[in-house]
Amino acid sequence: MLPFSRFLKRHKGMRHDVLSVSLSKSPVLVSIITVSRNDADRLSTTIQSLTRYYGDSRYEHLVIDGESSDHTHQVVAPLAGVTNFHFDSALDKGIYDAMNRGMRHSSGKFLLFVNCGDRMLMSPDVLAHCLDALAQESSADIICFPYEHVDYGGSKWVAAGKATPDRLPTSHQGMIFLASFVRTHNYNIRYRIAADYDLYLHADPSRVRIAPTDVPLAAVEVHGIASRNPWASYREYWAIAFANFCGIKRIVCLIRIAGRAALVILIKQVFPSRWVDRWRRMR
C-alpha cells in the first residue's frame, strides 16, 4: 500500500493507484461506493455531503476511479487522513464493472452506490437505526428508501414503492443492498445503462423491503445517462425483462415497459426540458 504522499507523486505514471487508510477493528455496517471518471467537480459535491460519515467506523466510503486525467486526485487529497476513506484508480470496462470492483474492495454488511453529483442526506445515526430495525424484523436483500429527485429547476421528495417486476421501487441511489446478495449476482457488465434493474430482478420480492422512514436517503440528479438516452435505457429494460421472465409475466412486463417508454420519449420530444422537469415535480 503506497503512503499518500508517494501516491500523489506517482499516480500519473501508474496503471493502478490505491489510496487506503486502515480502518478500526469495528465491523463496517455500510460501504458507500462512488464510481468516477473525469468528474472531479461532481465528485467533490458528493464527498462534501459525506462529511458526517468520515471517521465513523460503522461506514466506509470507496471512490472507484477509472484512471481519471482531470483533477480528481486533487479532490481526494484532503481525505488522506480519513480513517474510513478508500480511493482506487484503475482501468475498467465501464460503470458497472467499476461498481463490481467497488463491491469486491468493500467490507460492509450492506452496500450503497452513490453517484458523482448525488448528495447523501440521511445522517449516519438515522441510517444505522433504520437498518437495525429491519434486521430485527427479518433479513432483506434490498432495502428501499425515499430519495430527493433533483432537476435543473428544483427538487421533489419521492417515496419508495412496492416491489414490481417492471420497474425499480426507488432510485438506485435509494437502494441499500445486502453485500452477500450483490457478491452472489454481481452487475452484468453487458448492460451499459440498466444493469441495476437486472440486479434488482435477481432478488426475491419478499426480500425487497421498504425502510421505516420518511427521511430521504440521498439527493439524486435526474439528468443522468438514462435520462439523456431514453431509447437506449428502455431497450435495455426490455432486453432484461425478456431474459428474466417467460409466459404471461413476460408479456405483461414488456407491455408496461413499452407503454412507459412511449410516454416518456413522446413527452421529451414534444416539450422543452424545463416543462418536463416541472411535470415530474408535480406528479
C-alpha positions, 0 to 999 in steps of 0.5 A: 500500500503506497503512503499518500504522499508517494501516491500523489507523486506517482499516480500519473505514471501508474496503471493502478493507484490505491489510496487506503487508510486502515480502518478500526477493528469495528465491523463496517455496517455500510460501504458507500461506493462512488464510481468516477471518471473525469468528474472531479467537480461532481465528485467533490459535491458528493464527498462534501455531503459525506462529511458526517460519515468520515471517521465513523467506523460503522461506514466506509466510503470507496471512490472507484476511479477509472484512471481519471486525467482531470483533477480528481486526485486533487479532490481526494487529497484532503481525505488522506487522513480519513480513517474510513476513506478508500480511493482506487484508480484503475482501468475498467470496462465501464460503470458497472464493472467499476461498481463490481470492483467497488463491491469486491474492495468493500467490507460492509454488511450492506452496500450503497452506490452513490453517484458523482453529483448525488448528495447523501442526506440521511445522517449516519445515526438515522441510517444505522437505526433504520437498518437495525430495525429491519434486521430485527424484523427479518433479513432483506436483500434490498432495502428501499428508501425515499430519495430527493429527485433533483432537476435543473429547476428544483427538487421533489421528495419521492417515496419508495414503492412496492416491489414490481417486476417492471420497474425499480421501487426507488432510485438506485441511489435509494437502494441499500443492498445486502453485500452477500446478495450483490457478491452472489449476482454481481452487475452484468457488465453487458448492460451499459445503462440498466444493469441495476434493474437486472440486479434488482430482478435477481432478488426475491420480492419478499426480500425487497423491503421498504425502510421505516422512514420518511427521511430521504436517503440521498439527493439524486440528479435526474439528468443522468445517462438514462435520462439523456438516452431514453431509447437506449435505457428502455431497450435495455429494460426490455432486453432484461425483462425478456431474459428474466421472465417467460409466459404471461409475466413476460408479456405483461412486463414488456407491455408496461415497459413499452407503454412507459417508454412511449410516454416518456420519449413522446413527452421529451420530444414534444416539450422543452426540458424545463416543462418536463422537469416541472411535470415530474415535480408535480406528479 
